[in-house]
Amino acid sequence: MTQQEKRGWLGIGALAILFVLAVPVSAWLFNIRYTYTLATVAVGGAMLGTVSGALGAFAVLRQQSLMGDTLSHAALPGVAVAFLIAGRDLGWLLLGAGIASWLAAHFVTVVTRTTRIKPDTAMGMALAAFFAVGIALLAYIQQRPDASQAGLDTFIFGQAAAIVQQDVILISVVGVVVFICLALFWKEFKLITFNAEFARANGYPVRTLDMLLSTLIVVAIVLGLQLAGVILMVGLLIAPAVAARQWTHHLGQMVVLSALLGAVSGASGAILSALDQGLPTGPLIIVVASVLVAVSLAIAPGRGVIWTLRQQQRDRQRFAALAGLQEKP
Amino acid sequence: MYALEQIIITILVKFIPIEQLNAALSDPRAVAILIGALVSISTACLGVFLLLRKMSLTSDAISHTVLLGIVVAFFVMVGLLGTEADLSSPLLVIGAAAAGVLTVILTELVQRSGLVKQDAALGLVFPLLFAIAIIIISRYADDVHLDTDAVLVGEIGVAWANTNSHCFDNCDDVVITPDHPRAEMGRRCINCSSGGITPRDPKAVFEEVCANCGTYSAAEAWRERLIPEPPALVFWPRSLTLMGLVTLLNVGFIALFYKELKLTSFDSALATALGFRPVALNYMLMTLVSVTAVSAFDAVGSVLVVAFFIIPAATAYLLTDRLAIMLLISPVFGALSAMTGYELARGQLLGILPISDVLVFLDRTVGLDGYTQWNSSISASMVIMAFLFFLAAWVLSPRYGLVAAALRRRMQRQQFADQMILGHIYHHQGRPEAPEELAADRLHEHLGWTPTHTRLAIARLRTLNLVILEDEQVRLTPRGERVVSEFLHTQLHAGQPTG
């Protein structure tokens, strides 16, 4: 481990401790009372942010950020069909969402492979068409006389208050499985992210690995739907990753930092929305995550905008000084 | 806007009786289909250029952020100007255009910092702007008069009810004064309650009062039967004017800048070199996309409008290689899906398959608790129809369709098999190894194919009279020999170095 890497890990560790300490400090500063409900919502938000932050790092590095947008919109018909078949059971709803997103991912791949339509158009089509099917089904469901459909539209904008302890347990279990997969296939995922051609030449099953990674991203999106909603899920997926990317050049550090920033956005967004009536969770999470991105873009060492401007100024001064030296005989 | 409607209606009234015109304009089906078609046409022709410029997802981003422009414009209208909030105000269009251009500028800023790739830049900017809009809406829902349902799917189904009324005959206000023949005069005691006396008391003082005096608009006057004839009113749906204008604007823009758009879409560098301004044109296009998105907003919502931009354009892209034809086909598919989509929402798939039949079947097999009524979102159904048309084009397109591609591959495989067999026979025919190499039942071993594939290929060649079977041996017919030698000279040796 190089000196630089060691410093990076230390920084991430310090940041993690800082965030944990922020909980009692903010409770004392802003007079937040962590009731049982609020704690559940906060932990749920943090777990979801962790999973989507970690997987978002891969989506951003593979330049598939907007695939997240497509997949999350495409989950809606799955949620509706699952509700029609199995009722309002979170496990089934998430399974339905996963299948629908997965189908959309396949649609995009197949359309791009068999026609001359570019991936961006294919993604836009899958997004809108699947979403329309979802909306049509929701309209049908809402006409049904039984009242149990209440809460299905929380999937559209996300609602933290809908999260209960069972959901947190489900999210945690799935999250652990996701992280085990990441750890098991770490080397392979790293390879297909940075150099898929090399991986193929070395005999790795790139298509299968690709599919596995996409499936994991689908899982992250589907878990996040309840909190952030289908429209804004893409923000929770990529904003922490973009922020993390500014601070490090090391994949491991980026994934961990992205997970950490995701957890912070998820938890603080969820807490903020639980503080007052009528504040939707998804949008608040996105605002928090976007602030993190803006700060990172501005001050990241060696990369950020402020650093670059100062470097340019220093270069200009040095150049002026050198030119001045050369002029004098 | 109002004056424009007045002119259009004046012209229409010359040809159609007012009763018929009103009946058509208050028919939810006709209005929804007409507005859906206008939305489809205005979006689909811009969508062609978005697709060609690989900016399809920019339309997604813009259609989301337009919402922020709408919300801000609402606040300006209600808070600063004190006017009534109105979804078809020109201020909304300005706000939305500003928000759309802001999205594009912000995305380019983030991207140009070199720290974030293009896709991620788009994915950072539009969720943030959309999130801010949603927070404002849910926080100040009472002031904004927008609910999240309208944001998602729009209200094309009730567009017919949101009208401006225009009057053509008997329009004058009616003023009833006490000396008007229809004035209802009465007498009222003015000192009865204060003096504690009854109206019968001789000391009671009376005054003449008019019960119905005042100014009546024509419609009110007719309701009160103050005028003999009803005023000739036309109720004109407001979205119709806005969408019609936007459609004209988009079509006009494309007609005017067709050459420039074509050049910058296919070769931006050449356009710059020739002295055109691709950047300026790009911003004009983006402004139009924003204006179109906001005008379509109260009809189809902010998410589904993406489909109207992209899907018909993609369908057209699979059917033709020519830009001009693509620009014609794409709106046609858009309008078609608007028409069939309305019927789908009301439960008829292309007039063939009633959705309730499907629901009854599903109810019997998986169980829907007996709820088999289908009455769904109109805008979503229009998108579904557009998508079905795309799927049909994808499968059936004569040049790029899946069926055509499969047939082409099959033909190539056959051609290749034919050439291999002909070549094999030509090579060994009349030589000592021929009996062994050309035995019909063992040919597949020499070619390394399956027996069936070989048998089918030989049968095909025999029907084409290129090959005959003699004593269980394959031989070339004279025609076959001619084909092979021609092939050898024109194809195989062409382009090869001599000697």
HADDOCK unambig.tbl for C-alpha pairs under 7 A between the chains (distance, minus, plus):
assign (segid A and resid 60 and name CA) (segid B and resid 120 and name CA) 6.56 0.50 0.50
assign (segid A and resid 63 and name CA) (segid B and resid 119 and name CA) 6.56 0.50 0.50
assign (segid A and resid 65 and name CA) (segid B and resid 119 and name CA) 5.92 0.50 0.50
assign (segid A and resid 65 and name CA) (segid B and resid 120 and name CA) 5.37 0.50 0.50
assign (segid A and resid 65 and name CA) (segid B and resid 123 and name CA) 6.61 0.50 0.50
assign (segid A and resid 66 and name CA) (segid B and resid 119 and name CA) 6.17 0.50 0.50
assign (segid A and resid 66 and name CA) (segid B and resid 123 and name CA) 6.18 0.50 0.50
assign (segid A and resid 84 and name CA) (segid B and resid 368 and name CA) 6.76 0.50 0.50
assign (segid A and resid 115 and name CA) (segid B and resid 400 and name CA) 6.55 0.50 0.50
assign (segid A and resid 120 and name CA) (segid B and resid 54 and name CA) 6.66 0.50 0.50
assign (segid A and resid 120 and name CA) (segid B and resid 56 and name CA) 6.12 0.50 0.50
assign (segid A and resid 120 and name CA) (segid B and resid 57 and name CA) 6.16 0.50 0.50
assign (segid A and resid 121 and name CA) (segid B and resid 51 and name CA) 6.44 0.50 0.50
assign (segid A and resid 121 and name CA) (segid B and resid 56 and name CA) 5.32 0.50 0.50
assign (segid A and resid 121 and name CA) (segid B and resid 57 and name CA) 7.00 0.50 0.50
assign (segid A and resid 121 and name CA) (segid B and resid 310 and name CA) 6.82 0.50 0.50
assign (segid A and resid 124 and name CA) (segid B and resid 56 and name CA) 6.51 0.50 0.50
assign (segid A and resid 124 and name CA) (segid B and resid 57 and name CA) 5.96 0.50 0.50
assign (segid A and resid 124 and name CA) (segid B and resid 310 and name CA) 6.94 0.50 0.50
assign (segid A and resid 125 and name CA) (segid B and resid 307 and name CA) 6.27 0.50 0.50
assign (segid A and resid 125 and name CA) (segid B and resid 310 and name CA) 6.46 0.50 0.50
assign (segid A and resid 125 and name CA) (segid B and resid 311 and name CA) 5.88 0.50 0.50
assign (segid A and resid 128 and name CA) (segid B and resid 304 and name CA) 5.90 0.50 0.50
assign (segid A and resid 128 and name CA) (segid B and resid 306 and name CA) 6.35 0.50 0.50
assign (segid A and resid 128 and name CA) (segid B and resid 307 and name CA) 5.07 0.50 0.50
assign (segid A and resid 129 and name CA) (segid B and resid 307 and name CA) 6.69 0.50 0.50
assign (segid A and resid 129 and name CA) (segid B and resid 383 and name CA) 6.27 0.50 0.50
assign (segid A and resid 129 and name CA) (segid B and resid 384 and name CA) 6.05 0.50 0.50
assign (segid A and resid 129 and name CA) (segid B and resid 387 and name CA) 6.19 0.50 0.50
assign (segid A and resid 132 and name CA) (segid B and resid 304 and name CA) 6.73 0.50 0.50
assign (segid A and resid 132 and name CA) (segid B and resid 380 and name CA) 4.54 0.50 0.50
assign (segid A and resid 132 and name CA) (segid B and resid 383 and name CA) 6.23 0.50 0.50
assign (segid A and resid 132 and name CA) (segid B and resid 384 and name CA) 6.36 0.50 0.50
assign (segid A and resid 133 and name CA) (segid B and resid 380 and name CA) 6.75 0.50 0.50
assign (segid A and resid 133 and name CA) (segid B and resid 384 and name CA) 6.52 0.50 0.50
assign (segid A and resid 135 and name CA) (segid B and resid 380 and name CA) 6.33 0.50 0.50
assign (segid A and resid 136 and name CA) (segid B and resid 376 and name CA) 5.48 0.50 0.50
assign (segid A and resid 136 and name CA) (segid B and resid 377 and name CA) 5.35 0.50 0.50
assign (segid A and resid 136 and name CA) (segid B and resid 380 and name CA) 5.73 0.50 0.50
assign (segid A and resid 136 and name CA) (segid B and resid 381 and name CA) 6.60 0.50 0.50
assign (segid A and resid 139 and name CA) (segid B and resid 376 and name CA) 5.32 0.50 0.50
assign (segid A and resid 139 and name CA) (segid B and resid 377 and name CA) 6.05 0.50 0.50
assign (segid A and resid 140 and name CA) (segid B and resid 374 and name CA) 6.24 0.50 0.50
assign (segid A and resid 140 and name CA) (segid B and resid 375 and name CA) 6.44 0.50 0.50
assign (segid A and resid 140 and name CA) (segid B and resid 376 and name CA) 5.67 0.50 0.50
assign (segid A and resid 144 and name CA) (segid B and resid 371 and name CA) 6.74 0.50 0.50
assign (segid A and resid 232 and name CA) (segid B and resid 127 and name CA) 5.69 0.50 0.50
assign (segid A and resid 234 and name CA) (segid B and resid 123 and name CA) 6.80 0.50 0.50
assign (segid A and resid 235 and name CA) (segid B and resid 123 and name CA) 6.54 0.50 0.50
assign (segid A and resid 235 and name CA) (segid B and resid 124 and name CA) 6.23 0.50 0.50
assign (segid A and resid 235 and name CA) (segid B and resid 127 and name CA) 5.79 0.50 0.50
assign (segid A and resid 238 and name CA) (segid B and resid 120 and name CA) 6.97 0.50 0.50
assign (segid A and resid 239 and name CA) (segid B and resid 124 and name CA) 6.22 0.50 0.50
assign (segid A and resid 278 and name CA) (segid B and resid 138 and name CA) 5.80 0.50 0.50
assign (segid A and resid 278 and name CA) (segid B and resid 139 and name CA) 6.12 0.50 0.50
assign (segid A and resid 279 and name CA) (segid B and resid 135 and name CA) 6.54 0.50 0.50
assign (segid A and resid 279 and name CA) (segid B and resid 138 and name CA) 6.38 0.50 0.50
assign (segid A and resid 279 and name CA) (segid B and resid 139 and name CA) 6.52 0.50 0.50
assign (segid A and resid 280 and name CA) (segid B and resid 135 and name CA) 6.64 0.50 0.50
assign (segid A and resid 283 and name CA) (segid B and resid 131 and name CA) 4.15 0.50 0.50
assign (segid A and resid 283 and name CA) (segid B and resid 132 and name CA) 6.69 0.50 0.50
assign (segid A and resid 283 and name CA) (segid B and resid 134 and name CA) 6.71 0.50 0.50
assign (segid A and resid 283 and name CA) (segid B and resid 135 and name CA) 6.37 0.50 0.50
assign (segid A and resid 286 and name CA) (segid B and resid 127 and name CA) 6.95 0.50 0.50
assign (segid A and resid 286 and name CA) (segid B and resid 128 and name CA) 6.08 0.50 0.50
assign (segid A and resid 286 and name CA) (segid B and resid 131 and name CA) 6.61 0.50 0.50
assign (segid A and resid 287 and name CA) (segid B and resid 128 and name CA) 6.08 0.50 0.50
assign (segid A and resid 287 and name CA) (segid B and resid 131 and name CA) 6.94 0.50 0.50
assign (segid A and resid 290 and name CA) (segid B and resid 128 and name CA) 6.71 0.50 0.50
